[in-house]
Amino acid sequence: MRLRPLAVALFVALLFPPSTWATAGVEPAAPERVVKCAECGMNAKVDNRFTSRIVQSGQTQYFCDIGDLAAFLERTHPKEYVASVHDFKTGEWVDANKAFFVVNKKIFSTPMGWGVAAFRDRAEATATPLDFEALRKALR
């Protein structure tokens, strides 16, 4: 009778080797969401620190680079929209009209080479930051 529990344990160990014990019940990481840039058509990860978006009439459009967002707005002149950018430091979405922007192609290697980073806090920006309107003018 003493051998029975040992036999069961051995049988279970053969069915479920120790290498599977650590991962049992652990969810795999969610795949990163990839979107197409509304300006240049390039694929971009939604959580990339340089990705931006606009919401217009309930539709969301993404941009691989903050500069592409500015170029799109300059080209299309939409009337009503809400633009958001990622805070460079935290990666959180920030209203573009409340963000501070720094343009520096040597420091910020962005997908389309615009060299623009956004910051929630003015103090986090390296150099003299621009507001959203000034950024759009500077990138024309």
C-alpha positions, 0 to 999 in steps of 0.5 A: 500500500505504501507504494501506491502514492509513490507510483501516482506521484511518479505517474503524474511527474511523467505526464507533467514534467517539472519544466511545465510546472513554472508556466502552468496557469501563466497567461502568455504576453498579449501581442503588441497592437500594430496599426497603419499610419494614416499619413505615410502608411507605415506600420506602427506599434500603438504603444511606441512613445512616438505614436500619436492619434486623432479621433474625429467623428468617432473614428480613430486614426494613428500615426507612426510619428508625431511629425506625421500627425502634424503633416496630416493636420496641415494637409487635411485641415480637419475641423473638429478632432482630438489629438493625443500623443504619448508622454515620452517619459511615461508612455501615457496618452496626453492631449496634444494641446496640453503637451510640450514638444521638443524637436531634436533629430540628434536626440530623438530617433523617431520612425519617420525622422521628424525628431519630435518627442512629447512631454506631459510636464514642461519641466521634463522637456529638454530645451525650450518646448513648443506647444502643439500649435507652435510645433505644427508651424515649426514642421511646415 
